[in-house]
Amino acid sequence: MKKTLFFVTLTLAIIIAGCNEKNLVKQIDGTWHVQNYSLNGKDQTQWYDSVYLGQKWTFAGNSNYYLAWQTVRTTTIYNLDTITHYDTTTHAFIIDSITSSKAIVPVLTYVSLAGQWLLTNGNQFLQTEDTMFLSRQFQILSHTANNLHLLDGNKDYYLSK
């Protein structure tokens, strides 16, 4: 009798945990953006938004994970201006002057990566694996259908759909 009760309780616990995981996966599934970012408890959202411009996190229910953003990089462009005239006596172009100039121009660069995600430690952590950040483990502090609060060490990510 005790064994039967134990196995029934264990089976119910596994079913409930499976339902909770399916519900959590359903809530996480979708495209998110960083609404707020904190480092060591200090709001760094403005800095984060300038470095990871328009960042989108996409978690698909099939465990695929996509991250995309734009960065602003500077490029130096060099220009040579040449002033010439045509000499009718020698039938040749003569260089009168050469002026060089340079300009530093901001350029938007699109960055994207793909990887896998999974829930670990009793659905308390979300783990991502990709080629840029390798393996990261985020503690899920709170979640709803439209908000997700993740903690990665001393970094707080407040995501919203």
N, C-alpha and C positions, 0 to 999 in steps of 0.2 A: 504494500500500500504506500509506504514512504517513497519507494523508488518510482512508482507511478506518479505520485504527486510531484516529485522532483522533476521528472521528465516533462510533465505537463507544464509546470512553472517555467522550466528552461525553454520549452518550445514557444510558450507565450511571450517570453522575454525576447527571443530571437525574432518573432513575428513583429512585435512592437518596435524593436530596434530597426528592423527592415523597413517598416512603414515610416518611421521618423527619418531614416536616411533618404527614402524616396521623396518625402516632403521637402527635406532640406535641399536635395539635388534640384528639385523643381523650383525652389526659391532662388537658388544660386544661378540656375540656367538663364542666360541672357547676356546682354551687353551693359557694362557698367562704366561710369566715369568717376574719377576721384573728386569728391565734393570737398573734402577737407583732408589735409595731411599734417601730422604733427611729428616732430622729432624731439625726443627727450621731454615730452610734455609741452613743447612750445610750438605754436602754430607756424608752419612753414609752407602753407598752401600757395602763397604767391610765388615763392621760389620754385616749388614743385611744378606749378603750372607753366612757369617760364622755361624750365628745363625739359619737361615732358609735355609739350604743347599739344592739347587736344587728345590726351591719352585715353584709350578705350581698352577695357578688359572685357574679353568675351569668354564665358564659360559655357560650353555646350554639354548637354546631358549625356553625350556619348564619351565623355572624359577628354574631349579636345579643348585646348586652351589657346587663345590668341591674345596678343598684346600689340597695340599699335599706337604710335605717336609721331609727332614731328619735332625736329630739333632745329635751332637756328645756328648755322655755322657761318664763318666769314671766309670769303675768298678774295684774294688780291688779284686785281686785273691790271695788266700793264698795257700802255698804249704808246706808240711811237708816231709822232706827227712830223711829216717830212714836207718841206716847202722846196719846190723845184721850179726851174724855168727851162724853156727850150732855147738852146743857142742855135740860131739859124746859120751861123758861119760854120760851126763844126758839125751841125746836124746831130746834136746829142743833148740829153737832159742833164742839167747841172743842178746839183744839190746845193741849195742856199743855206738851209738849216735843218737840224733834227731836234725835236723837242720830245722828251720822254715824260710820261706822267703815270701815276698809279692811283688806283681807287680801291678801297676796301668795301666790299659789297656783302650784305647779309644774304644767305641762301637758305631756304627751307629744305630740309632733308627728311624724307619719310622713312621711318624705322618700323619694321614689323617682325614679329617672331611667333612661332607656333610651338606648342608643346602639349603636355598631358597634365591633367589635374585629378586629384582623388581626395576623398575624405579619410582621415586617419584618427587614431586614438579615440574611438567611440564617437566619431563625428564632431569632435571638439577642434580639430585642426584641418585646414585645407592645404594640401601640398601641391606645389607646381614644379614641373620639370621642363626646362627648355635649354637651348644651346647658349643663351647669353647669360642668364642668371643661375644656370644649372638647377640645383634643387633648393627650393625655398619652402619653409613651413610657416604658415600663417595661423595664429590662434583665432578662432571665430569667437569674438566677444559678444556680438549680437547680430541678429538677422531677421529681416522681414522680406516680404515679396519685393519691396522697392529700396531697401537699405541693407547694407552689409558693413559691419565694423570688423576689420582685421588688424591683428597685431603681429608685427614681425620684429621681435627683439624690442628695440626702443622706438620703432616706427609705427605710428597709428595711421591706418588707411580707413577713411570713411567713404564708402562707395555708394552711389545711388544710380538707379536706372533712369 
